[in-house]
Amino acid sequence: MKISKWMGPHFRETPRGMVLVATQLAGAPAQFPPVEFLHGDQRPAEVELGPSGHLYSYTVVHASKDKPPYGLAMVDFEPGVRAFGRLLFDGQPPALGSRVRVVPFALQDGTPDYAFQE
């Protein structure tokens, strides 16, 4: 059986704002992160999540006394997909259920990524 790797993006800018890109295989629910490996001639449909969703849960990580704390969140998007990512906030984190949007974020090495922000 032929196995191929899906090389599509995990996020992108749109006229509405930044969105996450989920994938959906025939007969299955959409999933994020996107499916990584495809069997045979499978072709996933891309499903845009966002540009905003609702904060389902979060945690604040205190890695060490030498580094500032940072947030991680799970955000619910239509059509029923929950995504995980960095949560950006100043002071107090947003309340559960708050509307958060997908925003650009750069990893420490400069690699483009996404985060959530109220």
C-alpha positions in Angstrom: 0.0 0.0 0.0 1.2 3.5 -0.9 1.8 5.9 2.0 2.4 9.5 1.4 3.0 12.5 3.7 0.6 15.5 3.7 2.7 18.6 3.3 0.0 21.3 3.8 0.3 24.1 6.3 -1.0 24.1 9.9 -2.0 27.7 9.8 -2.3 30.6 7.4 -3.3 34.3 7.0 -6.7 35.0 5.4 -8.6 38.2 4.8 -10.6 37.4 8.0 -7.4 36.9 10.1 -5.1 34.0 10.9 -6.7 30.6 10.9 -5.6 27.1 11.8 -5.9 24.4 9.0 -7.5 21.1 10.0 -8.0 18.2 7.7 -10.9 15.9 7.1 -10.9 12.5 5.5 -14.1 11.2 3.9 -16.5 9.9 6.5 -14.4 11.2 9.5 -14.5 14.3 11.6 -12.1 17.2 11.0 -8.9 16.9 13.0 -6.2 19.3 14.2 -3.3 19.0 13.8 -3.8 17.9 10.3 -3.5 14.3 9.3 0.2 13.6 8.7 0.2 10.4 6.7 -2.2 9.3 3.9 -2.9 5.8 2.7 -3.4 5.0 -0.9 -5.1 7.8 -2.8 -6.6 9.5 0.3 -7.0 13.3 -0.2 -8.0 15.2 2.8 -10.2 18.3 2.6 -8.8 21.4 4.4 -11.0 22.9 7.1 -10.2 26.4 8.3 -10.6 26.9 12.1 -11.0 30.4 13.3 -10.0 33.2 13.2 -11.5 32.9 16.7 -12.7 30.2 19.0 -13.7 29.8 22.7 -11.1 29.1 25.5 -11.9 25.6 26.8 -9.0 25.2 29.2 -5.6 26.6 30.0 -2.6 26.3 32.3 0.2 28.6 33.2 3.6 27.0 33.1 6.3 28.2 35.6 9.3 26.5 34.0 12.0 28.1 36.3 12.7 31.1 38.4 14.9 32.4 35.5 12.2 32.3 32.8 8.9 34.1 32.8 5.7 32.0 33.0 3.8 31.2 29.8 0.3 29.9 29.0 -0.9 26.8 27.1 -4.5 26.5 26.0 -7.1 24.3 24.5 -9.5 26.2 22.3 -12.8 25.0 20.8 -13.6 25.9 17.1 -16.4 25.2 14.8 -17.0 22.5 13.5 -16.3 20.9 16.8 -12.5 20.8 16.7 -10.4 21.5 19.8 -6.9 22.8 19.2 -3.9 23.2 21.6 -1.3 26.0 21.5 0.4 28.8 23.3 -1.8 31.3 25.2 -0.6 34.9 25.1 -1.8 37.3 27.9 -0.7 40.2 30.0 -1.4 39.9 33.7 -4.4 37.7 34.2 -5.3 34.9 31.7 -8.7 35.3 30.0 -11.7 33.6 31.6 -12.8 30.1 30.5 -15.3 30.5 27.6 -13.8 33.7 26.4 -13.4 34.4 22.8 -9.8 34.1 21.7 -8.2 34.6 18.3 -5.4 32.9 16.4 -2.4 35.2 16.2 1.1 34.9 14.7 3.8 33.8 17.1 7.5 33.0 16.6 9.3 30.2 18.3 12.6 30.8 20.1 14.5 29.8 16.9 12.4 32.2 14.8 10.2 29.6 13.2 6.7 31.0 12.5 4.0 29.5 14.5 0.6 30.4 16.0 -0.8 31.3 19.4 -4.1 32.3 21.0 -4.9 35.7 22.4 -8.0 37.4 23.8 
